[in-house]
Amino acid sequence: MITTAEGTATTRRLWMPARNPNVYKALVALQRASSEGLDPELIELIKIRASQLNGCAYCLRMHVSDALEMGIDPMVIGLIPVWHEAVNHFDERQRSALELTEYVTRIGEEGVPDAAFDRARAVFDEVQLGQVVASIVMINAWNRVAIASKCPYELDERK
């Protein structure tokens, strides 16, 4: 049981590192491999956007904190949900990755349109594009683990 800042108790359903260490280690390894060679700032934008779409407060808090620590402009972080309107704050690669993040995260709604994939292919080479897709898949996996496990958003296991 975890007590939040408001004094309410939250029961985490599952703590995968303790109960499923092999699965957890494999997810961590896949996470590292998926983002290898990509701009860390780009990866954080992907993680934040997917976590927003999935409603994962735990991951969103973690990745906003990470983004701020790496020096990403707070205005940019705040504009992620409206990246398509705030074009002056996001470069072509970031916009393409955020668009792909939205489609892959909501894949059950309409899949990933060829036009969106082609826009990503125009700014990422084949290896990078695979890394971007894998990074999107990984944050979606982590969002699902955190939400299903009921990880309290206040919890920061890294500290």
Backbone bond lengths (Angstrom), bond angles and torsions (degrees), N, CA, C in turn:
res aa  C-N    CA-C-N  psi(-1)  N-CA   C-N-CA  omega(-1)  CA-C   N-CA-C  phi
1 M - - - 1.448 - - 1.521 108.85 -
2 I 1.310 116.36 141.62 1.454 123.05 -178.00 1.515 107.76 -123.74
3 T 1.319 117.88 134.72 1.454 121.13 176.98 1.519 107.98 -98.25
4 T 1.320 116.41 127.42 1.460 121.54 -178.65 1.520 110.39 -81.19
5 A 1.334 116.00 173.18 1.459 121.26 178.58 1.526 111.02 -60.43
6 E 1.330 117.56 -29.23 1.456 121.71 -179.87 1.529 111.70 -81.72
7 G 1.336 116.67 -2.84 1.446 120.89 178.30 1.521 114.60 88.33
8 T 1.322 117.90 2.40 1.453 119.93 178.35 1.521 109.50 -86.81
9 A 1.310 115.63 150.74 1.457 120.53 -179.25 1.519 110.29 -95.98
10 T 1.304 115.59 136.57 1.460 122.25 177.11 1.523 107.60 -124.33
11 T 1.302 115.76 133.92 1.454 119.56 177.91 1.510 109.20 -103.24
12 R 1.313 114.66 118.78 1.452 119.68 175.94 1.522 106.44 -75.00
13 R 1.322 116.16 132.09 1.455 120.93 -177.60 1.513 113.63 -74.08
14 L 1.319 115.36 -33.55 1.459 120.21 -172.04 1.524 108.53 -152.24
15 W 1.305 116.98 140.28 1.449 121.75 173.30 1.521 106.17 -121.94
16 M 1.324 114.67 90.77 1.456 121.72 -172.30 1.530 114.47 -55.97
17 P 1.339 119.95 -40.68 1.471 117.82 179.77 1.530 113.03 -56.63
18 A 1.324 116.82 -33.46 1.462 119.95 -179.24 1.523 112.72 -87.29
19 R 1.328 116.74 -39.63 1.464 120.86 -173.66 1.529 113.90 -91.04
20 N 1.317 116.61 -27.53 1.464 121.74 -178.62 1.525 109.76 -135.72
21 P 1.326 117.50 60.86 1.473 119.68 -172.41 1.523 114.14 -61.94
22 N 1.321 118.49 -34.67 1.472 119.08 180.00 1.521 111.43 -68.06
23 V 1.315 116.70 -40.88 1.463 120.60 177.33 1.522 109.79 -65.51
24 Y 1.318 115.78 -45.60 1.457 120.26 -179.84 1.533 111.16 -59.47
25 K 1.328 117.02 -46.98 1.468 121.03 179.44 1.529 110.98 -61.90
26 A 1.323 116.86 -38.06 1.470 120.05 178.39 1.525 110.56 -66.27
27 L 1.330 117.61 -40.37 1.467 120.85 177.48 1.530 110.51 -63.81
28 V 1.314 116.86 -42.94 1.467 120.70 178.43 1.528 110.33 -61.96
29 A 1.328 116.86 -43.93 1.473 120.48 179.27 1.527 110.63 -63.15
30 L 1.318 116.96 -42.48 1.460 120.68 178.38 1.526 110.88 -65.82
31 Q 1.332 116.80 -37.71 1.462 120.35 176.53 1.526 110.48 -60.46
32 R 1.309 116.78 -46.91 1.475 120.83 179.87 1.526 110.84 -62.44
33 A 1.319 116.43 -44.69 1.465 120.41 -179.14 1.520 111.36 -64.68
34 S 1.321 117.14 -37.23 1.463 120.48 -176.16 1.522 112.63 -67.31
35 S 1.319 117.16 -31.74 1.463 119.26 -177.10 1.523 113.55 -98.48
36 E 1.312 116.69 -1.89 1.460 121.72 -178.86 1.534 111.20 -57.35
37 G 1.312 115.66 128.20 1.452 120.49 176.14 1.518 115.26 83.78
38 L 1.322 117.98 -3.24 1.463 120.69 177.86 1.527 110.17 -99.46
39 D 1.310 116.32 155.51 1.447 122.72 177.03 1.535 109.27 -60.17
40 P 1.333 118.41 121.74 1.470 120.79 -179.05 1.532 113.38 -57.19
41 E 1.332 116.61 -32.54 1.467 120.23 177.67 1.527 110.66 -64.23
42 L 1.311 116.16 -42.86 1.460 121.38 178.23 1.527 110.35 -61.27
43 I 1.313 116.76 -42.51 1.464 121.68 179.66 1.523 109.87 -61.30
44 E 1.327 117.77 -42.78 1.467 119.91 179.64 1.523 111.38 -64.69
45 L 1.329 117.80 -38.51 1.469 119.84 177.40 1.523 110.24 -61.25
46 I 1.330 116.69 -42.58 1.467 121.71 177.94 1.532 109.63 -61.05
47 K 1.313 116.65 -47.53 1.468 120.76 -177.59 1.525 111.37 -63.15
48 I 1.311 116.24 -40.90 1.464 119.69 179.74 1.528 110.27 -66.04
49 R 1.330 116.92 -47.08 1.473 118.89 -176.64 1.524 111.61 -64.15
50 A 1.310 118.37 -45.43 1.468 120.06 179.06 1.522 110.51 -62.33
51 S 1.323 116.87 -41.98 1.461 120.42 -179.59 1.526 111.34 -64.71
52 Q 1.333 117.52 -35.32 1.462 120.73 174.85 1.524 109.94 -63.47
53 L 1.321 116.20 -48.75 1.466 120.73 -177.62 1.528 111.93 -62.92
54 N 1.327 116.13 -36.26 1.465 120.43 -178.43 1.526 113.08 -85.36
55 G 1.325 117.05 -8.35 1.454 120.09 -179.64 1.519 113.04 69.11
56 C 1.322 116.65 36.28 1.470 121.11 -178.50 1.526 109.50 -98.49
57 A 1.322 115.98 94.87 1.462 121.26 -178.36 1.523 111.44 -63.13
58 Y 1.321 116.89 -38.63 1.464 120.74 -179.49 1.532 110.52 -58.90
59 C 1.338 117.24 -53.45 1.472 120.69 -178.69 1.522 111.46 -68.92
60 L 1.316 117.01 -37.16 1.458 120.12 -179.63 1.524 110.50 -62.53
61 R 1.322 117.39 -45.70 1.463 120.84 178.34 1.535 110.03 -60.38
62 M 1.320 116.34 -44.74 1.462 120.68 -178.64 1.525 111.20 -61.46
63 H 1.322 117.28 -46.64 1.464 119.89 -173.28 1.522 113.19 -80.16
64 V 1.319 118.27 -27.96 1.464 119.28 171.29 1.520 108.63 -66.16
65 S 1.322 116.91 -42.97 1.466 121.09 177.19 1.533 110.82 -60.33
66 D 1.336 116.64 -45.68 1.469 120.73 178.21 1.533 111.09 -60.56
67 A 1.330 115.92 -42.86 1.466 120.41 -179.39 1.524 111.18 -62.72
68 L 1.310 116.57 -42.79 1.461 120.06 178.30 1.528 110.84 -64.50
69 E 1.338 116.39 -41.49 1.468 120.54 179.05 1.523 111.74 -63.04
70 M 1.340 117.87 -33.26 1.471 119.07 -179.85 1.521 112.10 -85.64
71 G 1.333 116.78 1.96 1.457 120.78 173.98 1.514 116.00 90.56
72 I 1.316 117.60 15.13 1.460 119.35 175.64 1.525 108.01 -68.79
73 D 1.312 115.43 133.14 1.459 122.95 -178.49 1.537 109.91 -55.76
74 P 1.337 118.29 126.49 1.465 120.67 178.38 1.533 112.93 -56.04
75 M 1.330 116.98 -31.23 1.464 119.72 177.39 1.525 110.36 -63.47
76 V 1.318 116.72 -41.74 1.469 121.06 178.07 1.531 109.50 -61.89
77 I 1.319 116.94 -45.21 1.464 120.91 179.30 1.529 109.96 -59.37
78 G 1.319 116.14 -44.76 1.459 120.29 -179.93 1.517 114.14 -65.56
79 L 1.321 116.75 -25.91 1.467 120.97 -177.47 1.530 113.77 -92.32
80 I 1.322 117.95 -1.34 1.463 120.35 -178.70 1.529 112.60 -53.76
81 P 1.342 120.34 -43.48 1.472 118.34 -179.24 1.535 113.91 -63.13
82 V 1.325 116.78 -21.25 1.473 120.33 -179.13 1.530 110.77 -119.77
83 W 1.324 115.97 35.28 1.461 121.59 -176.77 1.520 111.86 -54.68
84 H 1.320 117.49 -34.94 1.470 121.11 -177.13 1.518 112.26 -68.66
85 E 1.347 117.13 -20.04 1.464 120.70 175.82 1.527 111.45 -96.95
86 A 1.311 117.26 -27.77 1.467 122.79 -176.05 1.525 110.08 -95.93
87 V 1.315 116.17 52.89 1.470 121.28 -172.23 1.525 113.55 -61.04
88 N 1.307 118.86 -26.28 1.461 120.52 -179.45 1.529 112.78 -73.77
89 H 1.323 117.19 -13.14 1.464 120.92 -179.07 1.527 113.26 -98.07
90 F 1.331 116.95 -7.57 1.464 121.33 -177.27 1.518 109.31 -132.28
91 D 1.335 115.66 132.26 1.462 118.34 178.23 1.531 109.83 -79.64
92 E 1.311 116.08 176.72 1.458 121.60 -174.68 1.530 112.60 -60.52
93 R 1.315 116.43 -40.99 1.470 120.13 179.06 1.528 110.82 -65.46
94 Q 1.325 116.56 -42.51 1.463 120.27 179.16 1.528 111.09 -64.72
95 R 1.330 116.57 -44.30 1.468 119.62 178.95 1.525 110.69 -61.95
96 S 1.316 116.30 -42.39 1.458 120.73 179.57 1.525 110.75 -63.49
97 A 1.330 117.32 -44.56 1.467 121.30 179.57 1.528 110.99 -65.52
98 L 1.324 117.30 -39.19 1.466 119.89 178.35 1.530 111.53 -67.39
99 E 1.321 116.35 -38.91 1.466 119.49 176.39 1.530 110.38 -62.30
100 L 1.316 116.16 -47.34 1.463 120.80 179.18 1.537 110.36 -62.22
101 T 1.327 116.59 -38.79 1.467 120.91 177.34 1.521 110.74 -58.21
102 E 1.315 116.51 -43.59 1.462 119.64 -179.41 1.526 111.38 -64.46
103 Y 1.314 117.26 -44.00 1.466 119.83 -179.39 1.528 112.31 -69.42
104 V 1.317 117.61 -43.14 1.466 119.48 -179.16 1.532 110.05 -67.78
105 T 1.323 116.96 -39.22 1.464 120.40 179.31 1.527 110.90 -64.66
106 R 1.308 116.90 -38.51 1.470 121.89 -179.83 1.536 110.82 -101.51
107 I 1.282 117.15 34.51 1.463 122.53 -170.29 1.531 113.41 -55.95
108 G 1.308 117.38 -30.43 1.461 120.84 -179.61 1.512 114.12 -71.46
109 E 1.311 117.51 -15.54 1.462 120.97 -177.80 1.524 112.50 -80.76
110 E 1.321 117.20 -48.14 1.470 119.40 -178.90 1.519 113.59 -150.03
111 G 1.320 116.84 12.05 1.455 119.46 -178.17 1.510 110.71 72.55
112 V 1.313 115.70 -156.91 1.461 121.57 176.85 1.524 106.78 -116.96
113 P 1.332 117.40 109.22 1.458 119.92 -179.04 1.527 112.49 -60.87
114 D 1.325 115.46 145.26 1.465 120.50 177.88 1.517 111.54 -55.09
115 A 1.334 117.64 -39.90 1.463 120.84 -177.55 1.528 111.13 -61.63
116 A 1.326 117.70 -41.61 1.473 120.82 178.84 1.525 110.31 -66.19
117 F 1.318 116.46 -42.09 1.460 120.09 179.69 1.531 110.49 -66.03
118 D 1.327 116.28 -39.59 1.465 120.48 178.33 1.526 111.97 -64.45
119 R 1.340 116.43 -37.64 1.476 119.19 176.93 1.531 109.82 -63.60
120 A 1.318 117.18 -39.41 1.469 120.54 177.69 1.526 110.55 -67.63
121 R 1.321 116.18 -41.39 1.470 121.01 179.67 1.535 110.95 -62.57
122 A 1.320 116.95 -28.34 1.463 120.91 -179.11 1.536 112.83 -72.58
123 V 1.333 117.58 -21.86 1.466 119.73 -176.52 1.531 113.73 -115.74
124 F 1.325 117.02 -9.58 1.465 121.41 177.05 1.514 108.44 -123.61
125 D 1.339 116.59 141.98 1.457 117.91 172.82 1.531 108.00 -74.07
126 E 1.325 117.50 174.40 1.471 121.49 -174.21 1.527 112.55 -59.58
127 V 1.328 116.37 -40.72 1.472 120.04 179.94 1.528 109.63 -66.70
128 Q 1.327 116.50 -48.40 1.462 120.43 179.74 1.523 111.29 -60.77
129 L 1.315 116.94 -40.98 1.462 120.51 179.71 1.527 110.65 -61.38
130 G 1.321 116.22 -41.65 1.461 119.77 175.52 1.517 111.89 -61.91
131 Q 1.333 115.78 -38.98 1.466 120.39 178.27 1.529 110.64 -65.78
132 V 1.327 116.85 -42.12 1.468 120.75 179.17 1.531 109.74 -61.42
133 V 1.324 116.68 -48.63 1.475 120.07 179.35 1.529 110.04 -60.39
134 A 1.320 117.65 -45.01 1.465 121.00 179.43 1.529 110.95 -62.87
135 S 1.321 117.65 -38.59 1.471 120.75 178.14 1.520 111.33 -64.50
136 I 1.317 116.30 -39.33 1.468 120.67 177.06 1.523 110.18 -65.02
137 V 1.314 116.59 -44.69 1.463 121.43 178.54 1.528 109.99 -60.30
138 M 1.324 117.12 -42.32 1.462 120.61 -177.10 1.519 112.68 -65.96
139 I 1.338 118.24 -43.86 1.468 117.37 -179.95 1.512 109.83 -67.87
140 N 1.310 117.22 -32.70 1.470 118.66 174.99 1.523 110.75 -64.35
141 A 1.323 117.38 -38.37 1.472 120.43 176.59 1.525 109.79 -64.02
142 W 1.319 117.45 -46.90 1.466 120.40 179.71 1.524 111.43 -62.44
143 N 1.341 117.13 -40.27 1.470 119.54 177.21 1.524 110.43 -58.03
144 R 1.318 116.14 -42.77 1.459 119.96 -178.54 1.524 111.84 -68.39
145 V 1.322 116.72 -38.20 1.464 119.99 176.36 1.534 109.60 -63.68
146 A 1.322 117.35 -47.30 1.465 121.13 -177.16 1.527 111.77 -65.02
147 I 1.327 117.07 -43.34 1.467 120.26 -179.59 1.528 110.47 -68.44
148 A 1.339 117.30 -46.77 1.462 120.66 179.82 1.523 111.31 -62.87
149 S 1.338 116.80 -34.28 1.462 122.01 -178.63 1.522 112.27 -82.37
150 K 1.318 116.12 -11.62 1.464 123.04 -178.00 1.528 110.92 61.96
151 C 1.325 116.19 47.83 1.467 120.45 177.82 1.529 108.86 -70.03
152 P 1.326 117.73 122.92 1.465 119.96 179.38 1.524 110.55 -66.03
153 Y 1.305 116.44 136.21 1.457 119.20 -175.44 1.516 112.42 -65.05
154 E 1.323 118.24 -22.69 1.453 120.66 -179.33 1.517 112.91 -74.44
155 L 1.322 116.67 -18.59 1.451 121.76 -174.82 1.530 110.91 -74.40
156 D 1.308 116.50 132.50 1.470 121.51 174.71 1.517 107.31 -131.07
157 E 1.320 116.69 96.01 1.448 121.26 -177.01 1.524 113.34 -68.91
158 R 1.306 117.11 -12.97 1.462 120.06 -177.24 1.522 111.81 -78.18
159 K 1.309 116.97 -10.65 1.474 119.70 -177.43 1.499 111.05 -109.79
